[in-house]
Amino acid sequence: MSFDTVEDNRKFAEKFGFPFALLSDTKRTMGMAYGAADDASAATAKRVAYVIGPDGRVKTVFAKASPKSFADDVLAVL
């Protein structure tokens, strides 16, 4: 999820060969709800990540997700 437009996210995903669509939150509604922004005027989202279980409940919160270690961090939780 990012604050970028759908078109910007599509281009980014294509550039890096992502096999999935990226979600856009241009109104920052979800970003505010999940703590990725302190206010709606934030230019960018914080790197916050959530692991949500099959029951739809949040299992783990990564308040400062690191791109370098995130895959390993999530695998350790799973």
N, CA, C and O atoms as CSV, one atom per row, in Angstrom:
chain,resi,resn,atom,element,x,y,z
A,1,MET,N,N,0.852,-1.162,0.000
A,1,MET,CA,C,0.000,0.000,0.000
A,1,MET,C,C,0.901,1.229,0.000
A,1,MET,O,O,1.874,1.305,0.751
A,2,SER,N,N,0.567,2.166,-0.837
A,2,SER,CA,C,1.316,3.419,-0.851
A,2,SER,C,C,0.368,4.578,-1.112
A,2,SER,O,O,-0.795,4.373,-1.460
A,3,PHE,N,N,0.861,5.778,-0.945
A,3,PHE,CA,C,0.074,6.967,-1.198
A,3,PHE,C,C,0.162,7.385,-2.665
A,3,PHE,O,O,-0.438,8.384,-3.062
A,4,ASP,N,N,0.894,6.638,-3.460
A,4,ASP,CA,C,1.028,6.937,-4.882
A,4,ASP,C,C,-0.250,6.573,-5.630
A,4,ASP,O,O,-1.080,5.809,-5.136
A,5,THR,N,N,-0.393,7.131,-6.825
A,5,THR,CA,C,-1.564,6.844,-7.643
A,5,THR,C,C,-1.510,5.417,-8.178
A,5,THR,O,O,-0.462,4.773,-8.164
A,6,VAL,N,N,-2.647,4.942,-8.645
A,6,VAL,CA,C,-2.721,3.610,-9.244
A,6,VAL,C,C,-1.743,3.523,-10.419
A,6,VAL,O,O,-1.029,2.530,-10.564
A,7,GLU,N,N,-1.713,4.544,-11.240
A,7,GLU,CA,C,-0.813,4.552,-12.399
A,7,GLU,C,C,0.655,4.516,-11.976
A,7,GLU,O,O,1.441,3.766,-12.554
A,8,ASP,N,N,1.032,5.310,-10.984
A,8,ASP,CA,C,2.415,5.298,-10.503
A,8,ASP,C,C,2.776,3.925,-9.936
A,8,ASP,O,O,3.876,3.428,-10.174
A,9,ASN,N,N,1.863,3.315,-9.193
A,9,ASN,CA,C,2.132,1.984,-8.640
A,9,ASN,C,C,2.236,0.934,-9.731
A,9,ASN,O,O,3.052,0.016,-9.636
A,10,ARG,N,N,1.413,1.060,-10.773
A,10,ARG,CA,C,1.487,0.119,-11.894
A,10,ARG,C,C,2.850,0.199,-12.562
A,10,ARG,O,O,3.472,-0.827,-12.836
A,11,LYS,N,N,3.314,1.406,-12.825
A,11,LYS,CA,C,4.624,1.598,-13.455
A,11,LYS,C,C,5.742,1.048,-12.575
A,11,LYS,O,O,6.664,0.402,-13.074
A,12,PHE,N,N,5.666,1.299,-11.275
A,12,PHE,CA,C,6.672,0.807,-10.335
A,12,PHE,C,C,6.698,-0.724,-10.346
A,12,PHE,O,O,7.768,-1.329,-10.403
A,13,ALA,N,N,5.513,-1.348,-10.292
A,13,ALA,CA,C,5.428,-2.810,-10.299
A,13,ALA,C,C,5.978,-3.389,-11.598
A,13,ALA,O,O,6.665,-4.411,-11.579
A,14,GLU,N,N,5.684,-2.748,-12.719
A,14,GLU,CA,C,6.213,-3.212,-14.001
A,14,GLU,C,C,7.727,-3.073,-14.059
A,14,GLU,O,O,8.420,-3.973,-14.532
A,15,LYS,N,N,8.234,-1.953,-13.584
A,15,LYS,CA,C,9.676,-1.696,-13.608
A,15,LYS,C,C,10.449,-2.769,-12.857
A,15,LYS,O,O,11.519,-3.192,-13.294
A,16,PHE,N,N,9.905,-3.211,-11.722
A,16,PHE,CA,C,10.612,-4.182,-10.890
A,16,PHE,C,C,10.079,-5.607,-11.039
A,16,PHE,O,O,10.485,-6.498,-10.293
A,17,GLY,N,N,9.177,-5.828,-11.991
A,17,GLY,CA,C,8.706,-7.169,-12.299
A,17,GLY,C,C,7.855,-7.808,-11.214
A,17,GLY,O,O,7.867,-9.029,-11.061
A,18,PHE,N,N,7.123,-7.010,-10.463
A,18,PHE,CA,C,6.258,-7.574,-9.423
A,18,PHE,C,C,5.132,-8.363,-10.087
A,18,PHE,O,O,4.515,-7.870,-11.032
A,19,PRO,N,N,4.853,-9.574,-9.615
A,19,PRO,CA,C,3.774,-10.376,-10.202
A,19,PRO,C,C,2.405,-10.080,-9.572
A,19,PRO,O,O,1.474,-10.874,-9.702
A,20,PHE,N,N,2.291,-8.941,-8.893
A,20,PHE,CA,C,1.053,-8.586,-8.208
A,20,PHE,C,C,0.847,-7.077,-8.288
A,20,PHE,O,O,1.796,-6.316,-8.477
A,21,ALA,N,N,-0.398,-6.662,-8.141
A,21,ALA,CA,C,-0.718,-5.231,-8.162
A,21,ALA,C,C,-0.398,-4.620,-6.796
A,21,ALA,O,O,-0.516,-5.283,-5.765
A,22,LEU,N,N,0.006,-3.355,-6.802
A,22,LEU,CA,C,0.227,-2.622,-5.559
A,22,LEU,C,C,-1.022,-1.803,-5.252
A,22,LEU,O,O,-1.660,-1.271,-6.160
A,23,LEU,N,N,-1.359,-1.706,-3.998
A,23,LEU,CA,C,-2.550,-0.959,-3.603
A,23,LEU,C,C,-2.223,0.515,-3.413
A,23,LEU,O,O,-1.163,0.871,-2.898
A,24,SER,N,N,-3.148,1.359,-3.834
A,24,SER,CA,C,-2.993,2.806,-3.697
A,24,SER,C,C,-3.960,3.341,-2.647
A,24,SER,O,O,-5.119,2.935,-2.575
A,25,ASP,N,N,-3.453,4.255,-1.844
A,25,ASP,CA,C,-4.250,4.898,-0.791
A,25,ASP,C,C,-4.045,6.410,-0.909
A,25,ASP,O,O,-3.492,7.046,-0.011
A,26,THR,N,N,-4.498,6.971,-2.026
A,26,THR,CA,C,-4.238,8.390,-2.293
A,26,THR,C,C,-4.943,9.315,-1.308
A,26,THR,O,O,-4.511,10.452,-1.119
A,27,LYS,N,N,-6.009,8.855,-0.683
A,27,LYS,CA,C,-6.691,9.667,0.331
A,27,LYS,C,C,-6.116,9.440,1.729
A,27,LYS,O,O,-6.493,10.118,2.685
A,28,ARG,N,N,-5.199,8.478,1.832
A,28,ARG,CA,C,-4.481,8.154,3.068
A,28,ARG,C,C,-5.388,7.601,4.183
A,28,ARG,O,O,-5.007,7.615,5.354
A,29,THR,N,N,-6.546,7.133,3.830
A,29,THR,CA,C,-7.501,6.605,4.803
A,29,THR,C,C,-6.952,5.378,5.519
A,29,THR,O,O,-6.944,5.323,6.749
A,30,MET,N,N,-6.499,4.405,4.756
A,30,MET,CA,C,-5.975,3.181,5.352
A,30,MET,C,C,-4.629,3.449,6.034
A,30,MET,O,O,-4.340,2.888,7.090
A,31,GLY,N,N,-3.819,4.303,5.425
A,31,GLY,CA,C,-2.530,4.648,6.032
A,31,GLY,C,C,-2.697,5.259,7.410
A,31,GLY,O,O,-1.937,4.949,8.327
A,32,MET,N,N,-3.674,6.115,7.558
A,32,MET,CA,C,-3.950,6.726,8.861
A,32,MET,C,C,-4.459,5.666,9.844
A,32,MET,O,O,-4.032,5.636,10.998
A,33,ALA,N,N,-5.362,4.804,9.393
A,33,ALA,CA,C,-5.955,3.790,10.257
A,33,ALA,C,C,-4.922,2.787,10.768
A,33,ALA,O,O,-5.037,2.294,11.889
A,34,TYR,N,N,-3.916,2.486,9.950
A,34,TYR,CA,C,-2.922,1.487,10.324
A,34,TYR,C,C,-1.592,2.086,10.790
A,34,TYR,O,O,-0.601,1.368,10.923
A,35,GLY,N,N,-1.570,3.380,11.034
A,35,GLY,CA,C,-0.379,3.999,11.606
A,35,GLY,C,C,0.755,4.258,10.644
A,35,GLY,O,O,1.887,4.473,11.076
A,36,ALA,N,N,0.485,4.244,9.346
A,36,ALA,CA,C,1.535,4.507,8.365
A,36,ALA,C,C,1.719,5.998,8.117
A,36,ALA,O,O,2.639,6.411,7.411
A,37,ALA,N,N,0.835,6.800,8.703
A,37,ALA,CA,C,0.949,8.257,8.588
A,37,ALA,C,C,0.359,8.889,9.840
A,37,ALA,O,O,-0.628,8.406,10.394
A,38,ASP,N,N,0.978,9.969,10.271
A,38,ASP,CA,C,0.487,10.673,11.456
A,38,ASP,C,C,-0.635,11.638,11.119
A,38,ASP,O,O,-1.472,11.947,11.967
A,39,ASP,N,N,-0.651,12.119,9.867
A,39,ASP,CA,C,-1.742,12.990,9.436
A,39,ASP,C,C,-1.930,12.844,7.931
A,39,ASP,O,O,-1.048,12.345,7.232
A,40,ALA,N,N,-3.072,13.280,7.444
A,40,ALA,CA,C,-3.429,13.084,6.039
A,40,ALA,C,C,-2.576,13.898,5.076
A,40,ALA,O,O,-2.643,13.676,3.867
A,41,SER,N,N,-1.781,14.827,5.573
A,41,SER,CA,C,-0.941,15.621,4.685
A,41,SER,C,C,0.455,15.020,4.502
A,41,SER,O,O,1.294,15.608,3.819
A,42,ALA,N,N,0.711,13.861,5.102
A,42,ALA,CA,C,2.023,13.222,4.981
A,42,ALA,C,C,2.328,12.924,3.511
A,42,ALA,O,O,1.478,12.411,2.783
A,43,ALA,N,N,3.532,13.248,3.092
A,43,ALA,CA,C,3.917,13.034,1.699
A,43,ALA,C,C,4.113,11.552,1.373
A,43,ALA,O,O,3.799,11.110,0.267
A,44,THR,N,N,4.627,10.796,2.328
A,44,THR,CA,C,4.874,9.371,2.121
A,44,THR,C,C,4.412,8.579,3.336
A,44,THR,O,O,4.250,9.118,4.430
A,45,ALA,N,N,4.209,7.304,3.117
A,45,ALA,CA,C,3.819,6.409,4.201
A,45,ALA,C,C,5.068,5.879,4.903
A,45,ALA,O,O,6.123,5.725,4.288
A,46,LYS,N,N,4.931,5.604,6.193
A,46,LYS,CA,C,5.992,4.922,6.932
A,46,LYS,C,C,6.001,3.463,6.500
A,46,LYS,O,O,4.997,2.956,5.998
A,47,ARG,N,N,7.116,2.793,6.689
A,47,ARG,CA,C,7.207,1.374,6.344
A,47,ARG,C,C,6.685,0.555,7.529
A,47,ARG,O,O,7.452,0.064,8.358
A,48,VAL,N,N,5.380,0.427,7.581
A,48,VAL,CA,C,4.696,-0.352,8.604
A,48,VAL,C,C,4.136,-1.591,7.926
A,48,VAL,O,O,3.646,-1.509,6.800
A,49,ALA,N,N,4.201,-2.736,8.590
A,49,ALA,CA,C,3.676,-3.961,7.990
A,49,ALA,C,C,2.903,-4.765,9.024
A,49,ALA,O,O,3.213,-4.751,10.216
A,50,TYR,N,N,1.898,-5.458,8.536
A,50,TYR,CA,C,1.055,-6.293,9.387
A,50,TYR,C,C,0.979,-7.690,8.800
A,50,TYR,O,O,0.866,-7.855,7.586
A,51,VAL,N,N,1.040,-8.692,9.658
A,51,VAL,CA,C,0.772,-10.063,9.248
A,51,VAL,C,C,-0.642,-10.363,9.730
A,51,VAL,O,O,-0.930,-10.306,10.925
A,52,ILE,N,N,-1.514,-10.681,8.786
A,52,ILE,CA,C,-2.918,-10.951,9.099
A,52,ILE,C,C,-3.169,-12.435,8.884
A,52,ILE,O,O,-2.869,-12.984,7.824
A,53,GLY,N,N,-3.721,-13.071,9.899
A,53,GLY,CA,C,-3.971,-14.506,9.855
A,53,GLY,C,C,-5.189,-14.860,9.030
A,53,GLY,O,O,-5.942,-13.982,8.610
A,54,PRO,N,N,-5.383,-16.150,8.799
A,54,PRO,CA,C,-6.526,-16.613,8.005
A,54,PRO,C,C,-7.872,-16.250,8.627
A,54,PRO,O,O,-8.898,-16.241,7.947
A,55,ASP,N,N,-7.859,-15.952,9.922
A,55,ASP,CA,C,-9.101,-15.559,10.592
A,55,ASP,C,C,-9.390,-14.064,10.439
A,55,ASP,O,O,-10.392,-13.564,10.950
A,56,GLY,N,N,-8.495,-13.347,9.722
A,56,GLY,CA,C,-8.686,-11.921,9.490
A,56,GLY,C,C,-8.174,-11.037,10.613
A,56,GLY,O,O,-8.338,-9.818,10.563
A,57,ARG,N,N,-7.560,-11.629,11.619
A,57,ARG,CA,C,-7.030,-10.852,12.750
A,57,ARG,C,C,-5.542,-10.573,12.576
A,57,ARG,O,O,-4.797,-11.384,12.027
A,58,VAL,N,N,-5.131,-9.401,13.061
A,58,VAL,CA,C,-3.723,-9.028,13.003
A,58,VAL,C,C,-2.950,-9.927,13.960
A,58,VAL,O,O,-3.264,-10.009,15.147
A,59,LYS,N,N,-1.934,-10.598,13.424
A,59,LYS,CA,C,-1.109,-11.503,14.221
A,59,LYS,C,C,0.177,-10.838,14.702
A,59,LYS,O,O,0.616,-11.062,15.830
A,60,THR,N,N,0.777,-10.018,13.841
A,60,THR,CA,C,2.047,-9.374,14.158
A,60,THR,C,C,2.091,-8.011,13.491
A,60,THR,O,O,1.588,-7.830,12.383
A,61,VAL,N,N,2.704,-7.048,14.186
A,61,VAL,CA,C,2.892,-5.710,13.639
A,61,VAL,C,C,4.387,-5.431,13.574
A,61,VAL,O,O,5.102,-5.621,14.558
A,62,PHE,N,N,4.852,-4.987,12.429
A,62,PHE,CA,C,6.217,-4.533,12.262
A,62,PHE,C,C,6.148,-3.012,12.154
A,62,PHE,O,O,5.875,-2.474,11.081
A,63,ALA,N,N,6.393,-2.328,13.252
A,63,ALA,CA,C,6.256,-0.872,13.298
A,63,ALA,C,C,7.281,-0.160,12.416
A,63,ALA,O,O,7.043,0.958,11.958
A,64,LYS,N,N,8.408,-0.805,12.182
A,64,LYS,CA,C,9.437,-0.246,11.305
A,64,LYS,C,C,9.950,-1.363,10.416
A,64,LYS,O,O,11.033,-1.901,10.648
A,65,ALA,N,N,9.185,-1.709,9.413
A,65,ALA,CA,C,9.561,-2.795,8.511
A,65,ALA,C,C,10.782,-2.398,7.688
A,65,ALA,O,O,10.837,-1.301,7.132
A,66,SER,N,N,11.746,-3.288,7.617
A,66,SER,CA,C,12.971,-3.049,6.858
A,66,SER,C,C,12.942,-3.863,5.570
A,66,SER,O,O,12.775,-5.082,5.620
A,67,PRO,N,N,13.101,-3.213,4.418
A,67,PRO,CA,C,13.112,-3.964,3.162
A,67,PRO,C,C,14.199,-5.039,3.121
A,67,PRO,O,O,14.028,-6.070,2.470
A,68,LYS,N,N,15.305,-4.805,3.806
A,68,LYS,CA,C,16.421,-5.761,3.778
A,68,LYS,C,C,16.118,-7.046,4.539
A,68,LYS,O,O,16.563,-8.121,4.138
A,69,SER,N,N,15.366,-6.947,5.633
A,69,SER,CA,C,15.144,-8.122,6.466
A,69,SER,C,C,13.689,-8.591,6.491
A,69,SER,O,O,13.375,-9.593,7.134
A,70,PHE,N,N,12.801,-7.880,5.800
A,70,PHE,CA,C,11.380,-8.141,5.956
A,70,PHE,C,C,10.981,-9.580,5.621
A,70,PHE,O,O,10.219,-10.194,6.367
A,71,ALA,N,N,11.477,-10.116,4.529
A,71,ALA,CA,C,11.102,-11.494,4.155
A,71,ALA,C,C,11.483,-12.475,5.266
A,71,ALA,O,O,10.681,-13.331,5.638
A,72,ASP,N,N,12.683,-12.355,5.787
A,72,ASP,CA,C,13.118,-13.221,6.878
A,72,ASP,C,C,12.307,-12.983,8.147
A,72,ASP,O,O,11.969,-13.926,8.862
A,73,ASP,N,N,11.995,-11.709,8.424
A,73,ASP,CA,C,11.200,-11.374,9.611
A,73,ASP,C,C,9.823,-12.041,9.542
A,73,ASP,O,O,9.357,-12.617,10.524
A,74,VAL,N,N,9.187,-11.958,8.391
A,74,VAL,CA,C,7.858,-12.547,8.231
A,74,VAL,C,C,7.929,-14.070,8.295
A,74,VAL,O,O,7.092,-14.708,8.933
A,75,LEU,N,N,8.912,-14.643,7.645
A,75,LEU,CA,C,9.051,-16.106,7.694
A,75,LEU,C,C,9.254,-16.599,9.122
A,75,LEU,O,O,8.770,-17.672,9.480
A,76,ALA,N,N,9.957,-15.836,9.930
A,76,ALA,CA,C,10.171,-16.210,11.330
A,76,ALA,C,C,8.845,-16.217,12.106
A,76,ALA,O,O,8.660,-17.023,13.018
A,77,VAL,N,N,7.945,-15.335,11.746
A,77,VAL,CA,C,6.635,-15.257,12.413
A,77,VAL,C,C,5.748,-16.416,11.963
A,77,VAL,O,O,5.014,-16.998,12.762
A,78,LEU,N,N,5.828,-16.740,10.677
A,78,LEU,CA,C,4.966,-17.804,10.135
A,78,LEU,C,C,5.429,-19.157,10.594
A,78,LEU,O,O,4.827,-20.169,10.238
